[in-house]
């Protein structure tokens, strides 16, 4: 069975410490990934928490650089339709963007989607640049696919790696972000933009496909 990625949506908001996302409908037993990017003058951004849709949202990774924090959540289960609550522990963030996607046809072992992520990698910089690359190790199986998400510290257009299909791109003042996937093994994920001096942060992951053995039994891809 091929692992397949699809968008559940993306947008942004401003000047809030807690809010409810747009409503979305995810598939049962899909790996759901939510990337949240926040900007706060003075830095020290709290890491967000997520709740809702009958799912347990696990912080898979987070990066803090300057006035920006990027946090990646995962979930898997039997979701209900609706919005999720994103909270920053009472600390108001100036600008926030977020994107949500799902991967169907994935390994369902582990807890809350842990078995569907073989490896996850990240990179960040605070300098004058026109791109950022996140590097993955060699993939465990040719059946596995690739996830990528990235933010930059300006409200500007970003261009996703040509080997990836973009899901969504969102922006608010001083922040822009996007998310996408590739249906193949990709050992790098890159985005480009017009030159500027500031923060950029990215994530990439190998998503583990589920395969069907002879006789119709599901087995995790090796």
C-alpha positions, 0 to 999 in steps of 0.5 A: 500500500502506497503512503499518500500525503494530502493537505488539511489546510493552513493559515495564520493569526496574530496577537493571541495566546490561544486560539482554535484552528479552522475545522478539518476532517482527518482520516482514521489511522492516518499520520497527522502532522501539524507545524506551528510557527510563532514570532514574538518580539523579545523572543523566549517564545513558549512552545505551544500545546495542541488539543482536540478532535479526539486525538492526542497531539504529541510534540515531535520536535521544536526549535527556538531561534531568535524571536521565532519558534517552530514546533512539529506535532503528530497524531493518529487515531479516530479523529472527529471533525472540528478545529483544534485548540493551540495554546502558548501557556498564556504568552501572547505571540505576535504572529503565528502561521500553521499548516496541517497535513495527513499521510494515509497508508502508513505504519500504524504501530507505536503510539500516536503516530510514532511508528509512521516516522522513521526519521525526522531532521531539522535545520535553522539559520539566522543570516542573510540567505536565499534558501535553507536545506534540511538533510535526511539520512538514507531511507529505510525502504524505497516504499517510504515517502518524504515530508517537509515544512519550513518558515522564514522571518518575513512576509514573502513568497517561498518556493518549495523544492522541485522534487516536492508537491506543496500543500499550503503556504501561509503568511502573517507580518514577519513570518511565512511558512509552507508544507509539502511532500514527495512520494519518493525517498528524498535525502534533502528538502529545500525551500528558496526565497528572495534574499533577506537577513533573518531566521529560517527554520525547517523540518523534514521526515521519512514517513513509513509506508504500510505494505500488504503481504501475500494473503492480505495481511498488513505488515510494516515496511522494513 
